[in-house]
């Protein structure tokens, strides 16, 4: 009986040993399946000094350098309106016109009053022993008294005013531009206190924006800017910095203006994004996608003998797609610019 127990024990041990070996073989296969030995596929560039175009970004608003509100000078009936909002007009083109009947009659009456006042002035001077034709010889005090007594000065002022109102019964465009804020219709009474319309030169605009006090040293008059409206980012136009206000406000900002050409794409009052561009010479420049963060620090991977090498870097200036490298890389390094998101130090890579 004792021998029977010993045989059974040896049989159990053999069975367990065989099972353990099979399990180890299965586990090894699983590990090999989960951790395949594959290389990361990357793209690279050679790091060489290149021309760096520095950019500052800001938000601003467009305003026309030339715009004017046009008003009628008399409260008369509007006889005709020749344009509508959005119409492009040329300098001297008619925009609107008043009924001139009353204006013309007032001018004639003022002209008649002026003629009578001139005769009265002549009579006063003759009474003083002078002729109107010899007015240059009349003493100043005597002439002044005669003009007041005859009412000549008042008649002259009334005539000039009525003639001015008649001549300005027709509104014309003071320059080439586009019509805006026209809400008056024909046969309504014009109001001298309210604008008939606004003419805007939308070919000549200004972008008003601000920059930080610390960025002021990086810009100057004449620097190139690119302006695009938030509503249509593709409608980008070029301009130049035309004005820098020499005052830092309480928020540490400086107001700047840039002259831009509207080109028919931009309008007065648009909210825009402004990119200030300035060439700063040749520097070591890497694309932004080449820089990744590891533990809060900037890292760039370089390619050495088929492996990705980890490099801590210090970047300087930036624009929309690049950084300048101040420290951590040298000229001639082969920089990995894509496929670097999950790279580790000395990871094997293959170049696409």
C-alpha positions in Angstrom: 0.0 0.0 0.0 2.8 2.4 0.8 4.4 1.7 -2.6 1.1 2.6 -4.3 1.1 6.1 -2.6 4.7 6.8 -3.8 3.8 5.9 -7.4 0.8 8.2 -7.3 2.9 11.1 -5.9 5.5 10.8 -8.7 2.7 10.8 -11.3 1.2 14.1 -9.9 4.6 15.8 -9.9 5.3 14.8 -13.5 1.9 16.1 -14.6 2.5 19.5 -12.9 5.9 19.9 -14.5 4.5 19.3 -18.0 1.7 21.8 -17.4 4.1 24.5 -16.2 6.3 24.1 -19.3 3.4 24.5 -21.6 2.1 27.6 -19.8 5.6 29.2 -20.0 5.7 28.6 -23.7 2.2 30.2 -24.2 3.2 33.3 -22.1 6.4 33.8 -24.1 4.4 33.8 -27.3 1.9 36.4 -25.9 4.7 38.8 -24.9 6.2 38.5 -28.4 2.8 39.4 -29.9 2.2 42.4 -27.6 5.7 43.9 -27.9 6.7 43.5 -31.5 10.1 44.8 -32.5 9.0 47.5 -35.0 10.8 50.7 -35.9 9.1 54.1 -35.8 8.7 55.8 -39.2 9.9 59.4 -39.1 10.7 62.3 -41.4 13.8 64.5 -41.0 15.5 67.7 -42.0 19.1 68.9 -41.9 19.5 71.8 -39.5 21.1 74.7 -41.3 20.9 78.5 -40.8 18.0 80.0 -42.7 16.3 83.4 -43.0 13.9 83.8 -40.1 10.7 85.8 -40.6 9.7 86.9 -37.1 5.9 87.3 -36.4 3.9 89.0 -33.8 0.2 88.3 -33.6 -2.5 90.8 -32.5 -6.2 91.5 -32.9 -7.5 94.8 -34.2 -10.2 96.7 -36.0 -10.3 98.3 -39.4 -11.1 101.9 -40.1 -11.1 104.0 -43.2 -8.5 106.7 -43.5 -11.0 108.7 -45.5 -14.6 108.8 -44.7 -17.1 111.7 -44.5 -20.7 112.2 -43.5 -22.5 114.4 -46.1 -25.4 116.7 -45.0 -27.7 119.0 -46.9 -27.5 122.7 -45.8 -31.3 123.4 -46.0 -34.5 121.8 -44.7 -36.0 121.4 -48.2 -37.7 118.6 -50.0 -35.4 116.0 -51.4 -36.0 115.9 -55.2 -33.9 112.9 -56.1 -31.6 110.3 -54.7 -29.2 108.9 -57.2 -27.4 106.2 -55.3 -28.0 103.4 -52.8 -26.0 101.7 -50.0 -23.0 99.8 -51.4 -22.7 101.7 -54.6 -19.2 102.7 -55.7 -19.0 106.3 -56.6 -16.4 108.6 -58.2 -15.3 112.0 -57.1 -17.8 114.6 -58.2 -20.6 112.1 -58.8 -24.1 113.3 -57.8 -25.5 111.5 -54.7 -28.7 113.5 -53.9 -30.5 116.8 -54.8 -32.9 119.1 -53.1 -35.9 120.9 -54.7 -34.3 124.3 -55.7 -37.4 126.4 -56.2 -37.5 128.1 -52.8 -33.7 128.2 -52.6 -33.4 130.0 -56.0 -36.2 132.5 -55.0 -34.4 133.3 -51.7 -31.2 133.9 -53.6 -32.9 136.3 -56.0 -34.5 138.2 -53.1 -31.1 138.4 -51.3 -29.4 139.7 -54.6 -32.1 142.4 -54.9 -31.6 143.4 -51.2 -27.9 143.6 -51.8 -28.4 145.9 -54.9 -30.6 148.3 -52.9 -28.1 148.3 -50.0 -25.3 149.2 -52.5 -27.4 152.2 -53.7 -28.0 153.3 -50.1 -24.3 153.0 -49.4 -23.6 155.3 -52.4 -26.1 157.9 -51.2 -24.5 157.9 -47.7 -21.0 158.4 -49.2 -22.2 161.2 -51.5 -23.7 162.9 -48.5 -20.2 162.8 -46.9 -18.6 164.2 -50.0 -17.3 161.0 -51.5 -18.2 158.7 -54.4 -18.4 154.9 -54.3 -15.9 154.7 -57.1 -13.4 156.5 -54.9 -13.9 154.1 -51.9 -10.1 153.7 -51.5 -9.9 157.4 -50.6 -12.7 157.3 -48.0 -11.4 157.2 -44.4 -11.9 153.9 -42.7 -14.1 155.2 -40.0 -16.3 157.0 -42.5 -16.6 153.9 -44.7 -17.5 151.8 -41.7 -20.2 154.2 -40.6 -21.7 154.3 -44.1 -21.8 150.5 -44.5 -23.6 150.1 -41.2 -26.1 152.9 -41.9 -26.9 151.6 -45.4 -27.2 147.9 -44.2 -24.8 146.9 -46.9 -22.8 144.4 -44.7 -26.0 142.5 -43.6 -27.3 142.4 -47.1 -24.0 141.0 -48.3 -24.0 138.3 -45.6 -27.6 137.3 -46.4 -26.8 137.0 -50.1 -23.7 134.9 -49.6 -25.6 132.5 -47.3 -28.5 132.0 -49.6 -26.2 131.5 -52.6 -24.2 128.9 -50.6 -27.4 127.0 -49.7 -28.5 126.9 -53.4 -25.1 125.8 -54.6 -25.1 123.0 -52.0 -28.5 121.7 -52.9 -26.7 119.0 -54.8 -24.5 116.6 -52.8 -21.5 115.1 -54.7 -18.9 112.6 -53.7 -15.8 114.3 -52.3 -13.6 111.4 -53.4 -13.8 107.9 -54.9 -15.4 105.5 -52.4 -18.5 103.5 -51.5 -21.8 104.7 -50.2 -23.0 103.7 -46.7 -25.7 104.7 -44.1 -28.1 106.1 -46.7 -31.6 105.8 -45.3 -33.3 108.8 -46.7 -35.8 108.6 -49.6 -36.9 111.1 -52.2 -39.8 113.5 -51.4 -38.9 113.5 -47.7 -37.7 116.7 -46.0 -33.9 116.9 -45.5 -32.5 117.6 -42.1 -29.4 119.7 -41.8 -28.6 118.1 -38.5 -28.6 114.5 -39.9 -26.3 112.9 -42.4 -27.7 112.1 -45.8 -25.1 109.4 -46.3 -21.5 108.4 -45.6 -18.9 108.0 -48.3 -16.0 105.6 -47.3 -12.8 105.1 -49.2 -12.5 101.3 -48.5 -9.5 101.0 -50.8 -7.4 102.9 -48.2 -7.9 101.4 -44.7 -6.1 101.4 -41.4 -5.8 98.5 -38.9 -5.8 99.7 -35.3 -4.2 97.1 -32.9 -2.0 96.9 -29.8 1.3 95.2 -29.0 2.9 94.5 -25.6 5.4 96.9 -24.2 8.1 94.1 -24.3 7.4 93.6 -28.1 7.8 97.3 -29.0 11.5 96.9 -29.7 10.7 94.3 -32.3 8.7 96.6 -34.6 9.3 99.8 -36.5 7.6 102.1 -39.0 7.4 100.4 -42.4 7.4 96.8 -41.1 5.3 94.5 -43.2 2.0 93.3 -41.8 -0.6 90.8 -43.0 -4.3 91.4 -42.1 -7.2 89.0 -42.4 -10.8 89.3 -41.1 -12.1 86.8 -38.6 -15.1 86.3 -40.8 -13.0 85.4 -43.8 -9.5 84.2 -42.9 -8.6 83.6 -46.5 -9.2 87.2 -47.5 -5.7 88.3 -46.4 -4.1 91.6 -47.5 -0.7 93.1 -47.0 0.1 96.5 -45.3 2.8 98.5 -43.6 3.0 99.9 -40.1 2.2 103.6 -40.5 2.0 104.9 -36.9 3.2 103.9 -33.4 1.7 105.8 -30.5 4.6 106.8 -28.1 2.6 106.0 -25.0 2.2 102.8 -22.9 -1.2 102.5 -21.4 -2.1 101.1 -17.9 -2.3 97.6 -19.3 1.3 97.7 -20.7 0.0 98.0 -24.3 1.0 100.3 -27.1 -1.4 101.3 -29.9 -0.2 100.8 -33.5 -1.7 101.5 -36.9 -1.0 99.9 -40.2 -2.0 101.2 -43.6 -3.6 98.4 -45.7 -5.3 98.2 -49.1 -8.8 96.9 -48.8 -8.9 95.5 -52.3 -12.7 95.2 -52.2 -12.4 92.4 -49.6 -12.3 94.4 -46.3 -14.7 96.9 -44.9 -14.8 99.6 -42.3 -15.3 98.3 -38.7 -14.2 94.7 -39.4 -12.5 92.8 -36.6 -9.2 91.4 -37.9 -6.1 89.4 -37.0 -2.9 91.2 -37.6 0.5 89.4 -38.2 3.5 91.6 -38.0 6.4 90.2 -40.0 10.1 91.3 -39.9 13.2 89.5 -41.3 15.8 89.0 -38.6 18.6 87.4 -40.6 19.8 83.8 -40.6 19.3 81.6 -37.6 18.9 78.0 -36.6 15.2 77.3 -37.2 13.1 74.2 -36.5 9.5 73.6 -37.4 7.1 73.7 -34.4 6.1 70.1 -34.9 9.7 69.1 -34.2 9.5 70.3 -30.6 7.7 68.1 -28.1 7.3 68.4 -24.4 8.7 65.9 -21.9 8.1 66.5 -18.2 7.3 70.2 -19.1 10.6 70.7 -21.0 11.1 71.3 -24.7 12.7 68.3 -26.5 13.9 67.8 -30.0 14.9 64.3 -31.3 17.8 64.0 -33.7 18.7 61.0 -35.9 22.0 59.3 -35.1 22.9 55.8 -36.5 19.3 54.8 -37.0 18.3 55.9 -33.5 16.3 58.8 -32.1 18.4 60.8 -29.7 16.8 63.0 -27.0 17.9 66.7 -26.8 16.7 69.3 -24.4 16.5 72.6 -26.3 15.9 76.3 -25.5 13.8 78.1 -28.1 13.8 81.8 -28.8 11.6 83.7 -31.1 8.7 82.1 -33.0 6.4 82.7 -35.9 3.3 80.9 -37.1 5.2 77.6 -38.0 8.8 77.8 -36.6 11.0 78.4 -33.6 14.5 79.7 -33.4 16.9 77.4 -31.4 19.1 79.2 -28.9 20.7 76.1 -27.2 20.6 72.3 -27.5 21.2 71.8 -31.2 24.0 72.6 -33.6 24.3 73.2 -37.3 24.3 70.0 -39.3 22.1 68.0 -36.9 19.5 65.7 -38.5 16.2 66.8 -36.8 13.2 64.5 -36.6 10.1 66.6 -37.5 7.3 64.0 -37.6 6.6 60.6 -36.0 8.2 62.0 -32.8 5.1 62.1 -30.5 5.8 58.7 -28.8 9.5 58.4 -29.3 11.9 57.4 -26.5 15.6 58.0 -26.2 17.6 55.7 -28.5 14.5 54.2 -30.0 15.2 52.6 -33.4 13.6 54.6 -36.3 13.4 54.4 -40.0 13.3 57.5 -42.3 10.4 57.9 -44.6 
